[in-house]
Amino acid sequence: MNELRIDLRGHAMETLNDFWDAVAGPCGLPEWFGRNLDAWSDTIETRGISEVIDSHDTLVIHVDRQGLFDGSRREAQVLADTFDGQTNQLCIHPGA
């Protein structure tokens, strides 16, 4: 299995825009990427938007449980729900 693993632990992310900034390069998101949850869902589920993601069987993103992902932010939960847990995984680790 060909896995794209993106480790964002140690990155300060307070907003979804911070998340988009952090994944844009490693995921090969095009300039025209919509930077919203619908566009992200299309990118990781439907594919056809990022050649980098499309060239891997699975996508695994690691983040710290802080800031955006501290457990209290609704937008982080909605983002987490776009990951299916198999082909696309968001791993939230205890903060340092």
FIKOLZA-1660 file (N, C-alpha, C; in steps of 0.1 Angstrom, whole numbers, plus 5000, padded with zeros to 4 digits):
% residues 96
   i   px   py   pz ch aa at
   1 5008 4988 5000  A  M  N
   1 5000 5000 5000  A  M CA
   1 5009 5012 5000  A  M  C
   2 5006 5022 4992  A  N  N
   2 5013 5034 4990  A  N CA
   2 5007 5045 4998  A  N  C
   3 5014 5049 5009  A  E  N
   3 5008 5059 5019  A  E CA
   3 5014 5072 5018  A  E  C
   4 5006 5083 5018  A  L  N
   4 5011 5097 5019  A  L CA
   4 5009 5100 5034  A  L  C
   5 5020 5102 5041  A  R  N
   5 5020 5105 5055  A  R CA
   5 5025 5120 5057  A  R  C
   6 5016 5128 5063  A  I  N
   6 5019 5142 5065  A  I CA
   6 5019 5144 5080  A  I  C
   7 5031 5148 5085  A  D  N
   7 5032 5150 5100  A  D CA
   7 5032 5165 5103  A  D  C
   8 5021 5170 5108  A  L  N
   8 5020 5184 5111  A  L CA
   8 5021 5187 5126  A  L  C
   9 5026 5177 5134  A  R  N
   9 5028 5179 5148  A  R CA
   9 5039 5190 5149  A  R  C
  10 5036 5199 5159  A  G  N
  10 5045 5210 5161  A  G CA
  10 5041 5223 5153  A  G  C
  11 5032 5221 5144  A  H  N
  11 5027 5233 5136  A  H CA
  11 5016 5239 5144  A  H  C
  12 5017 5252 5146  A  A  N
  12 5006 5260 5153  A  A CA
  12 4994 5262 5143  A  A  C
  13 4983 5256 5147  A  M  N
  13 4971 5257 5138  A  M CA
  13 4959 5261 5147  A  M  C
  14 4955 5273 5145  A  E  N
  14 4943 5278 5153  A  E CA
  14 4930 5279 5145  A  E  C
  15 4932 5279 5132  A  T  N
  15 4920 5280 5123  A  T CA
  15 4921 5270 5112  A  T  C
  16 4910 5269 5105  A  L  N
  16 4910 5260 5093  A  L CA
  16 4919 5266 5082  A  L  C
  17 4920 5279 5081  A  N  N
  17 4930 5285 5072  A  N CA
  17 4944 5281 5075  A  N  C
  18 4947 5280 5088  A  D  N
  18 4961 5275 5092  A  D CA
  18 4962 5260 5087  A  D  C
  19 4952 5252 5088  A  F  N
  19 4952 5238 5083  A  F CA
  19 4955 5238 5068  A  F  C
  20 4947 5246 5061  A  W  N
  20 4949 5247 5046  A  W CA
  20 4963 5251 5042  A  W  C
  21 4968 5261 5049  A  D  N
  21 4982 5265 5047  A  D CA
  21 4992 5254 5049  A  D  C
  22 4989 5246 5060  A  A  N
  22 4999 5235 5063  A  A CA
  22 4998 5223 5054  A  A  C
  23 4986 5220 5048  A  V  N
  23 4985 5208 5040  A  V CA
  23 4987 5212 5025  A  V  C
  24 4986 5224 5021  A  A  N
  24 4986 5228 5007  A  A CA
  24 4999 5223 5000  A  A  C
  25 5011 5225 5005  A  G  N
  25 5023 5221 4999  A  G CA
  25 5025 5206 4999  A  G  C
  26 5024 5199 5011  A  P  N
  26 5026 5185 5011  A  P CA
  26 5016 5177 5003  A  P  C
  27 5004 5182 5002  A  C  N
  27 4993 5175 4995  A  C CA
  27 4992 5179 4980  A  C  C
  28 5001 5189 4977  A  G  N
  28 5001 5193 4963  A  G CA
  28 4987 5199 4958  A  G  C
  29 4981 5207 4967  A  L  N
  29 4969 5213 4964  A  L CA
  29 4971 5225 4954  A  L  C
  30 4963 5225 4943  A  P  N
  30 4965 5235 4933  A  P CA
  30 4961 5249 4939  A  P  C
  31 4965 5260 4932  A  E  N
  31 4962 5273 4936  A  E CA
  31 4947 5276 4937  A  E  C
  32 4940 5269 4928  A  W  N
  32 4925 5272 4928  A  W CA
  32 4918 5263 4938  A  W  C
  33 4925 5256 4946  A  F  N
  33 4918 5248 4957  A  F CA
  33 4909 5257 4965  A  F  C
  34 4897 5252 4968  A  G  N
  34 4886 5260 4974  A  G CA
  34 4888 5264 4989  A  G  C
  35 4898 5257 4996  A  R  N
  35 4900 5260 5010  A  R CA
  35 4887 5260 5018  A  R  C
  36 4879 5249 5016  A  N  N
  36 4867 5247 5024  A  N CA
  36 4865 5232 5026  A  N  C
  37 4856 5228 5034  A  L  N
  37 4854 5214 5037  A  L CA
  37 4849 5206 5026  A  L  C
  38 4840 5212 5018  A  D  N
  38 4835 5205 5006  A  D CA
  38 4846 5202 4996  A  D  C
  39 4855 5212 4994  A  A  N
  39 4866 5210 4985  A  A CA
  39 4876 5200 4990  A  A  C
  40 4878 5200 5003  A  W  N
  40 4887 5190 5009  A  W CA
  40 4881 5176 5008  A  W  C
  41 4868 5175 5011  A  S  N
  41 4862 5162 5009  A  S CA
  41 4863 5156 4995  A  S  C
  42 4860 5165 4985  A  D  N
  42 4862 5161 4971  A  D CA
  42 4876 5157 4969  A  D  C
  43 4886 5164 4974  A  T  N
  43 4900 5161 4972  A  T CA
  43 4904 5147 4977  A  T  C
  44 4900 5144 4989  A  I  N
  44 4904 5132 4995  A  I CA
  44 4895 5120 4992  A  I  C
  45 4883 5122 4989  A  E  N
  45 4873 5111 4986  A  E CA
  45 4872 5108 4971  A  E  C
  46 4868 5119 4964  A  T  N
  46 4865 5117 4950  A  T CA
  46 4878 5116 4942  A  T  C
  47 4888 5124 4947  A  R  N
  47 4901 5125 4940  A  R CA
  47 4900 5133 4927  A  R  C
  48 4911 5134 4919  A  G  N
  48 4911 5142 4907  A  G CA
  48 4914 5156 4909  A  G  C
  49 4918 5161 4921  A  I  N
  49 4921 5175 4923  A  I CA
  49 4936 5176 4926  A  I  C
  50 4942 5167 4933  A  S  N
  50 4956 5167 4937  A  S CA
  50 4963 5155 4931  A  S  C
  51 4973 5157 4922  A  E  N
  51 4981 5146 4917  A  E CA
  51 4988 5139 4928  A  E  C
  52 4993 5147 4938  A  V  N
  52 5001 5141 4949  A  V CA
  52 4992 5131 4957  A  V  C
  53 4980 5135 4961  A  I  N
  53 4971 5126 4969  A  I CA
  53 4967 5115 4960  A  I  C
  54 4963 5118 4947  A  D  N
  54 4959 5107 4938  A  D CA
  54 4969 5096 4936  A  D  C
  55 4982 5100 4937  A  S  N
  55 4992 5090 4935  A  S CA
  55 4995 5080 4947  A  S  C
  56 4987 5082 4957  A  H  N
  56 4988 5073 4969  A  H CA
  56 4975 5066 4972  A  H  C
  57 4976 5054 4978  A  D  N
  57 4964 5047 4982  A  D CA
  57 4957 5052 4994  A  D  C
  58 4966 5057 5003  A  T  N
  58 4960 5063 5016  A  T CA
  58 4967 5076 5019  A  T  C
  59 4960 5084 5027  A  L  N
  59 4964 5097 5032  A  L CA
  59 4963 5097 5047  A  L  C
  60 4974 5099 5054  A  V  N
  60 4974 5100 5068  A  V CA
  60 4980 5113 5073  A  V  C
  61 4972 5121 5080  A  I  N
  61 4977 5134 5085  A  I CA
  61 4977 5133 5100  A  I  C
  62 4989 5137 5106  A  H  N
  62 4991 5137 5120  A  H CA
  62 4991 5151 5125  A  H  C
  63 4984 5154 5136  A  V  N
  63 4983 5167 5142  A  V CA
  63 4984 5166 5157  A  V  C
  64 4987 5177 5164  A  D  N
  64 4987 5177 5178  A  D CA
  64 4973 5181 5183  A  D  C
  65 4970 5176 5195  A  R  N
  65 4957 5180 5202  A  R CA
  65 4959 5193 5209  A  R  C
  66 4959 5203 5201  A  Q  N
  66 4960 5217 5206  A  Q CA
  66 4955 5227 5195  A  Q  C
  67 4952 5239 5199  A  G  N
  67 4947 5249 5190  A  G CA
  67 4935 5244 5183  A  G  C
  68 4934 5244 5170  A  L  N
  68 4923 5239 5163  A  L CA
  68 4918 5226 5167  A  L  C
  69 4927 5217 5170  A  F  N
  69 4924 5203 5174  A  F CA
  69 4924 5200 5189  A  F  C
  70 4921 5210 5197  A  D  N
  70 4921 5208 5211  A  D CA
  70 4909 5201 5217  A  D  C
  71 4899 5197 5208  A  G  N
  71 4888 5190 5212  A  G CA
  71 4875 5198 5214  A  G  C
  72 4876 5211 5214  A  S  N
  72 4865 5219 5217  A  S CA
  72 4860 5227 5204  A  S  C
  73 4866 5225 5193  A  R  N
  73 4862 5233 5181  A  R CA
  73 4854 5225 5172  A  R  C
  74 4842 5231 5169  A  R  N
  74 4833 5224 5160  A  R CA
  74 4839 5222 5146  A  R  C
  75 4845 5232 5141  A  E  N
  75 4851 5232 5127  A  E CA
  75 4861 5220 5126  A  E  C
  76 4868 5218 5137  A  A  N
  76 4878 5207 5137  A  A CA
  76 4871 5193 5136  A  A  C
  77 4860 5192 5143  A  Q  N
  77 4852 5180 5143  A  Q CA
  77 4846 5177 5129  A  Q  C
  78 4841 5188 5123  A  V  N
  78 4836 5187 5110  A  V CA
  78 4847 5183 5100  A  V  C
  79 4858 5189 5101  A  L  N
  79 4870 5185 5093  A  L CA
  79 4873 5170 5095  A  L  C
  80 4874 5166 5108  A  A  N
  80 4877 5152 5111  A  A CA
  80 4867 5143 5105  A  A  C
  81 4855 5147 5104  A  D  N
  81 4844 5138 5098  A  D CA
  81 4846 5136 5083  A  D  C
  82 4854 5145 5077  A  T  N
  82 4856 5143 5062  A  T CA
  82 4865 5131 5060  A  T  C
  83 4873 5127 5070  A  F  N
  83 4882 5116 5068  A  F CA
  83 4874 5103 5071  A  F  C
  84 4876 5093 5062  A  D  N
  84 4868 5080 5064  A  D CA
  84 4874 5071 5074  A  D  C
  85 4887 5073 5079  A  G  N
  85 4893 5065 5089  A  G CA
  85 4900 5053 5083  A  G  C
  86 4899 5051 5070  A  Q  N
  86 4906 5040 5063  A  Q CA
  86 4915 5045 5052  A  Q  C
  87 4909 5049 5041  A  T  N
  87 4917 5055 5030  A  T CA
  87 4923 5068 5034  A  T  C
  88 4916 5076 5042  A  N  N
  88 4920 5089 5046  A  N CA
  88 4919 5090 5062  A  N  C
  89 4930 5093 5068  A  Q  N
  89 4930 5093 5083  A  Q CA
  89 4935 5106 5089  A  Q  C
  90 4929 5111 5099  A  L  N
  90 4934 5122 5107  A  L CA
  90 4937 5116 5120  A  L  C
  91 4950 5117 5124  A  C  N
  91 4955 5112 5137  A  C CA
  91 4958 5124 5146  A  C  C
  92 4951 5125 5157  A  I  N
  92 4952 5136 5166  A  I CA
  92 4960 5130 5178  A  I  C
  93 4972 5136 5180  A  H  N
  93 4981 5131 5191  A  H CA
  93 4981 5140 5203  A  H  C
  94 4982 5135 5215  A  P  N
  94 4983 5144 5227  A  P CA
  94 4994 5154 5224  A  P  C
  95 4992 5167 5229  A  G  N
  95 5002 5177 5227  A  G CA
  95 5014 5175 5235  A  G  C
  96 5025 5182 5232  A  A  N
  96 5037 5180 5239  A  A CA
  96 5037 5186 5252  A  A  C
% end
